[in-house]
Amino acid sequence: MLHITDLSFRHGERVLFDRASAAFSDGWKVGLVGRNGAGKSTLLKLVQGQLEADGGDINLMGRTRIGSVPQDPPGGDISVLDAVLAADVERTALLAEAEISHDGLRLAEIHMRLDEINAASAPSRAASILNGLGFDNEAQARPCGEFSGGWRMRVALAGTLFSDPDLLILDEPSNHLDLEAQLWLTDHLKKFRNTLLMVSHDRDLLNDVCDHIVHIDQEKLVAYTGNYDFFERTRAERLANDAAQQAKIAAQRKHMQAFVDRFKAKASKARQAQSRMKMIEKLGPIVSVPIDDKITFNFPSPELLASPIETLDQVSVGYSSGPLVLKNLDLRIDMEDRIALLGQNGNGKSTFIRLISQRLEPREGKLKKTPKLRVGYFSQDQEEGLDYEATPFDHMNRALGPGVGEAKVRAQLGRFGFSRDRANLKVGVLSGGEKTRLLLALATRTAPHMLLLDEPTNHLDMDARESLIEAINDFEGAVVLVSHDTHLVKMVADQLWLVAGGTVKPFEGDIDEYQAKLLRERSGRPAKEAKAKKDKKPKAAPAPAPVVAEKPRRRPLKRALEEAEKAIARLTRERTEIEAKLADPATWSSPPTVAAELQKEKLRLERELAHAEHEWLAAQEAYEAA
């Protein structure tokens, strides 16, 4: 479906790709990974023809329809639903032509084509996608211009998904999503039947969706079969094997060189010495195994304070004279706490962060804090306050105040991977990940006792995210975290607080249980919406349903569960048959296309099996809930 051959591309003085090649088959779900600045987003633009390569070829099969999220999200007076419907360019054009055409034959062709592309169901399909991304019916009818940039990016994403392209290209699709919308997106992409090429630093998304990983490494494209965890293990094993092989070659070289040095002047051994010199030449030079430099984070350690460091007693909070956002909060934060806030966007997570950081005063109740408490606050929004003409050194020097020596300024920047050279560059030329690291350095400059992190992993690559996890776990103060990165939450949080219904309460369970809860609620939502429509007209309250009425309600759920079980059994049987053929030596003595087709079929069955298992899990949960 997509073939990249000997691709070369230079950005300024820097080479991003040097004769790089890769091939993507139809139906693959490919995760594109690499360090920040390796060229991931550049490759997506090259594939779409937005940039021109310096050399090589990028070939797409046939008339492939490419879909990607536009950089400028829809705005203005167009409704959210209409903006998504407009993303189906063919449907929009056909409907517009049908309005003005007076040619009966052409009108017949238009309506036939509209029927072929299932245009009548388009509004319901678009509404379903929008609902999954957090837009209820009322929000779908509102103008796009009323929403913030993050929500309008969701509209743009919904339009791209609705267009159902042959090749779907996504660049960090989960950046503007809360956990609820992210779960829906993961499920939607797992069911997507066409080809997906996605850049993401979200480990769970790459693991759950992708069946192939392409790593941009040393200006090449290196393909791996499997999800991100499998890629990471395979690459680590390859690097270890390469290092062992290079060590073995170095030992051979050393042994032979010692013989040459000892006997090259001795006539009786001259021939053997000459022979060994030729063998040394054949070994070639010692090649060092490339290991990427790892960026480390190191939060300064605060002095210990007695717990609790902050308590909330019947606290309610809101903005100016508007309605209360959160009410009746009874909570405490201890020095060693690791708390992750859960809840949909708009429920008040950021309000709660502002409250406990004293950026927002309680309207009711009491908030008590230890007098010596220092709070560090990080938010991606703080990037807007950076001076792009100043350097990281300038920012830190100003933040630490007068009288602080250069050594202390550079030491704090060094904790977050800024060498002297990088610290002296203008902020405007730094990458997104470097700006995030600068904001973290500024947030922790006073060695805070409590660190508030609002989406700290945006723009950080995989290695930097792992370094952040290590730093949080090593930190000796309290951490309150807002993040849609479930891997980060799993690795650092020991408490989950749910922000919902106008309050904040501990959630009894782990992040997996919370995700399962969201899936159960989502699976029950269509039934609740249908009931709401049915009950729209006032009527007398119905009599309590008898207990026996429970059985008919469970019958369709049981049938769905049985169908899912049958599908799993069938797909497992078919996969076993394919594996048996692949294990048969006769297959490999046949033309190469035979084995290739079998492997392609096996991949298809594995994708369908994963989908069937997901359907079975959802059916099982719905049946048990009923």
DAVENNOR-V10158 format. One record per helix or strand of 2 or more residues. SS is the DSSP state (H for helix, E for strand). FROM is the first residue (numbers start at 0). TO is the last residue. If there is no record, write none. Layout:
ss=SS from=FROM to=TO
ss=SS from=FROM to=TO
//
This chain:
ss=E from=1 to=10
ss=E from=13 to=23
ss=E from=28 to=32
ss=H from=39 to=46
ss=E from=54 to=59
ss=E from=65 to=67
ss=H from=79 to=84
ss=H from=88 to=99
ss=H from=103 to=115
ss=H from=118 to=131
ss=H from=136 to=139
ss=H from=143 to=145
ss=H from=148 to=161
ss=E from=166 to=170
ss=H from=178 to=190
ss=E from=194 to=198
ss=H from=202 to=208
ss=E from=211 to=216
ss=E from=219 to=224
ss=H from=227 to=262
ss=H from=266 to=282
ss=E from=309 to=317
ss=E from=323 to=332
ss=E from=337 to=341
ss=H from=348 to=355
ss=E from=363 to=368
ss=E from=374 to=378
ss=H from=379 to=384
ss=H from=391 to=399
ss=H from=405 to=413
ss=H from=419 to=422
ss=H from=426 to=428
ss=H from=431 to=442
ss=E from=449 to=453
ss=H from=461 to=473
ss=E from=477 to=481
ss=H from=485 to=491
ss=E from=494 to=499
ss=E from=502 to=505
ss=H from=510 to=533
ss=H from=548 to=582
ss=H from=584 to=588
ss=H from=591 to=624
//
